[in-house]
Amino acid sequence: MNNKVIQIENLKKNYYLGKIKVEALRGISFDIYEGEFVSIMGPSGSGKSTLMHIIGCLDYLTAGKYLLAGQDVRRLNDNQLALFRSQKIGFVFQQFNLLPRSTNLKNVELPLLYSGIPGNKRQELARQVLEDVGLGDRINHKPNEISGGQRQRVAIARALINHPSIVLADEPTGNLDTRTGEDIMKIIQNLHEQGNTVVLVTHEPEIARYAQRIIHLKDGLIDRDEVVA
């Protein structure tokens, strides 16, 4: 069996709206192994985006345990967490989160700015991953000069620039038409076939079925955890 890259045990996350406590995650446990492709599904308010943010070290858990690549993330300070995250995880978001005034090349370079890699080498690496996602002819365009599907490809290229072992995709097809969404999922599926661990959040059953396994959330708990035939 492959190594466990994500280990979650009795994870809880609470928010407070004034004096009202909101239990977003109410004690969930699961493991994800190296090289797995897992979808996390659930209705709005089920806790799936909260869970994704915790997996991606963008938010803190309230209670429980979370080990990422064997490291207890609660023991890391903010700087250590940021470095660990940049080394291990690539993010793909529904809203793309691209800088509108920067070229696609500059957007993809962004995660490398604090890596100590010289500018010409950063450009070379960014150019290569943009070509890998089929955007070699859109390198110097800005996000508002390309389609939604192309913007998501730029976001995927940016996620891959550090060669992360884990790719987290939060509703990556949510703003795209069906055909374009299928094209994006083929890229994500290809990343998995190349050996990446992929964790995908979606509310669309047909997108979730690209994965090998689907974790269904409901009211902050795991409703079921199923292997996809």
URTAPE-V564712 format. One record per residue. N is the residue number from 1. SS is DSSP state (A for helix, B for strand, O for the rest). PHI is phi in whole degrees, -180 to 180 (* if undefined). PSI is psi as a letter, one per 40 degrees, with the letter a starting at -180 (NA if undefined). Layout:
N | SS | PHI | PSI
N | SS | PHI | PSI
//
This chain:
1 | O | * | i
2 | O | -66 | i
3 | O | -69 | i
4 | B | -78 | h
5 | B | -100 | d
6 | B | -130 | h
7 | B | -125 | h
8 | B | -123 | h
9 | B | -132 | h
10 | B | 50 | f
11 | B | -74 | h
12 | B | -130 | i
13 | B | -140 | h
14 | B | -115 | i
15 | B | -121 | i
16 | B | -123 | h
17 | B | -107 | g
18 | O | 67 | b
19 | O | -95 | e
20 | B | -90 | h
21 | B | -88 | h
22 | B | -109 | h
23 | B | -93 | g
24 | B | -73 | d
25 | B | -129 | h
26 | B | -117 | f
27 | B | 109 | g
28 | B | -118 | i
29 | B | -138 | h
30 | B | -169 | i
31 | B | -121 | i
32 | B | -125 | h
33 | B | -96 | i
34 | O | -54 | h
35 | O | 86 | e
36 | O | -77 | i
37 | B | -122 | h
38 | B | -122 | h
39 | B | -102 | i
40 | B | -114 | h
41 | B | -118 | i
42 | O | 164 | i
43 | O | -69 | i
44 | O | -56 | h
45 | O | 87 | e
46 | O | -79 | e
47 | O | 106 | e
48 | A | -68 | d
49 | A | -71 | d
50 | A | -60 | d
51 | A | -62 | d
52 | A | -62 | d
53 | A | -65 | d
54 | A | -72 | d
55 | A | -58 | d
56 | O | -83 | e
57 | O | 60 | f
58 | O | -97 | e
59 | O | -146 | i
60 | O | -103 | i
61 | O | -79 | i
62 | O | -83 | d
63 | B | -155 | i
64 | B | 101 | a
65 | B | -133 | h
66 | B | -137 | h
67 | B | -108 | h
68 | B | -114 | h
69 | O | 52 | f
70 | O | 83 | e
71 | B | -100 | h
72 | B | -75 | h
73 | A | -67 | d
74 | A | -71 | e
75 | A | -90 | e
76 | O | -95 | h
77 | O | -80 | i
78 | A | -60 | d
79 | A | -67 | d
80 | A | -64 | d
81 | A | -65 | d
82 | A | -62 | d
83 | A | -66 | d
84 | A | -62 | d
85 | A | -62 | d
86 | A | -66 | d
87 | A | -83 | d
88 | A | -104 | d
89 | B | -125 | h
90 | B | -114 | h
91 | B | -108 | h
92 | B | -128 | h
93 | B | -110 | i
94 | O | -60 | d
95 | O | -88 | e
96 | O | 72 | d
97 | O | 56 | f
98 | O | -96 | i
99 | O | -81 | h
100 | O | -66 | d
101 | O | -93 | e
102 | O | -103 | i
103 | B | -69 | i
104 | A | -58 | d
105 | A | -60 | d
106 | A | -65 | d
107 | A | -62 | d
108 | A | -72 | d
109 | A | -65 | d
110 | A | -48 | d
111 | A | -64 | e
112 | A | -92 | e
113 | O | -60 | d
114 | O | -104 | e
115 | O | -93 | e
116 | O | 84 | e
117 | O | -78 | h
118 | O | -59 | i
119 | A | -56 | d
120 | A | -68 | d
121 | A | -71 | d
122 | A | -60 | d
123 | A | -63 | d
124 | A | -63 | d
125 | A | -67 | d
126 | A | -65 | d
127 | A | -61 | d
128 | A | -65 | d
129 | A | -71 | d
130 | A | -66 | d
131 | A | -66 | d
132 | A | -63 | d
133 | O | -99 | e
134 | O | 83 | f
135 | O | -121 | f
136 | O | -60 | d
137 | O | -96 | e
138 | O | -124 | f
139 | O | -61 | d
140 | O | -98 | e
141 | O | -78 | i
142 | B | -100 | i
143 | A | -54 | d
144 | A | -78 | e
145 | A | -102 | e
146 | O | -132 | i
147 | O | -76 | i
148 | A | -60 | d
149 | A | -64 | d
150 | A | -69 | d
151 | A | -63 | d
152 | A | -68 | d
153 | A | -65 | d
154 | A | -62 | d
155 | A | -62 | d
156 | A | -66 | d
157 | A | -59 | d
158 | A | -62 | d
159 | A | -65 | d
160 | A | -94 | e
161 | O | -61 | d
162 | O | -92 | e
163 | O | 52 | f
164 | O | -71 | i
165 | O | -84 | e
166 | B | -123 | h
167 | B | -112 | h
168 | B | -108 | h
169 | B | -124 | h
170 | B | -102 | h
171 | O | 49 | f
172 | O | -67 | e
173 | O | -110 | e
174 | O | -61 | d
175 | O | -104 | e
176 | O | -119 | i
177 | O | -72 | i
178 | A | -58 | d
179 | A | -64 | d
180 | A | -66 | d
181 | A | -60 | d
182 | A | -64 | d
183 | A | -63 | d
184 | A | -65 | d
185 | A | -67 | d
186 | A | -65 | d
187 | A | -65 | d
188 | A | -65 | d
189 | A | -63 | d
190 | A | -65 | d
191 | A | -60 | d
192 | A | -63 | d
193 | A | -66 | d
194 | O | -83 | e
195 | O | 113 | e
196 | O | -72 | i
197 | B | -81 | h
198 | B | -122 | h
199 | B | -122 | h
200 | B | -122 | h
201 | B | -100 | h
202 | O | -156 | i
203 | O | -107 | e
204 | O | -101 | h
205 | A | -57 | d
206 | A | -69 | d
207 | A | -77 | d
208 | A | -58 | d
209 | O | -73 | e
210 | O | -67 | d
211 | O | -81 | i
212 | O | -86 | e
213 | B | -152 | i
214 | B | -125 | h
215 | B | -100 | h
216 | B | -97 | h
217 | B | -103 | i
218 | B | -152 | h
219 | O | 53 | f
220 | O | 78 | e
221 | B | -128 | i
222 | B | -79 | h
223 | B | -80 | d
224 | B | -162 | i
225 | B | -130 | h
226 | B | -123 | i
227 | B | -86 | h
228 | O | -83 | h
229 | O | -68 | NA
//
